[in-house]
Amino acid sequence: MIDSLPPLRDVIATHDLQPKKSLGQNFLLDLNLTAKIARQAGDLSGCDVLEIGPGPGGLTRGLLAEGARRVLAVEKDARCLPALEDVAAAYPDRLKVINADALELDVLAHLTPPVRVVANLPYNVGTELLVRWLTPKEWPPYWDSLTLMFQKEVAQRIVAQPGGKAYGRLAILSQWRCDARIVMQLPPEAFTPPPKVHSAVVHLQRLETPRFKADAAVLSRVVAAAFNQRRKMLRSSLKGISPDIQSHLVAAGIKPTERAEQVPIEGFCALAREVAK
Ligand code: SAM
């Protein structure tokens, strides 16, 4: 046992935390597993950890037991608050819980760097949060690393290389500014209730400067358009980006007849620079 708090099954029964599908609630109840996920984030002892969606607190307990300086846990479901208060009491001054929608809350005021983000994300908001964390205007961002659970297929899209079906917007936005690796794979039975899909934990370590120069908003727009019609040639899928797209592609060193999935990150960054000129 990693702490002296009750087992998570008892916590769920005591606080009547029947999992809700609408909130993406697939809970991790094995504290050895949550501690292992926490360890994938590296040394937490000098860090604030931002956790989105703590639920009954399994991963939160893993993070605290593994030595996080402080955890800021943002949970939308108010039913989970009493259980999380018990965790806060067991780790005095180290856990702050905010009852809010992570898509609405400005977390910066509540965090002191260095910050690591660790979360078993609700699948319905996971990708949206990831893209927001990856696309602030200024780089480096407020966080050092992201250690996040995703549906396995989404994890594969984050680490994908050019040339395959998984390569697209998520791979480019992730690997442009971070080193990204899959560090754990989890079967459906690891969760309660088990989801239909397999899951994987991705660790993204930010780079101090992006791999190639580009404006995040322009790159994001170009890549979204290119992969929205991924089987088309770029000169046609990117028509809406600029009337001069053909010459921008040539100036960026990309053949206008190329398809999006053949173009490496460097090519898209060069194109974003041309479009922004
Ligand atoms: N971390 C817990 C665990 O590993 O057992 C729970 C993970 S569960 C997959 C996702 C959690 O995110 C749920 O507790 C859910 O209520 C919460 N959640 C869903 N949408 C949210 C949002 N927009 N903002 C904050 N929390 C949210």
Boltz pocket constraint, residues with backbone or C-beta under 6 A from the ligand:
constraints:
  - pocket:
      binder: B
      contacts: [[A, 23], [A, 24], [A, 25], [A, 26], [A, 27], [A, 28], [A, 29], [A, 52], [A, 53], [A, 54], [A, 55], [A, 56], [A, 57], [A, 58], [A, 59], [A, 60], [A, 74], [A, 75], [A, 76], [A, 77], [A, 80], [A, 100], [A, 101], [A, 102], [A, 103], [A, 119], [A, 120], [A, 121], [A, 122], [A, 123], [A, 125]]
      max_distance: 6.0
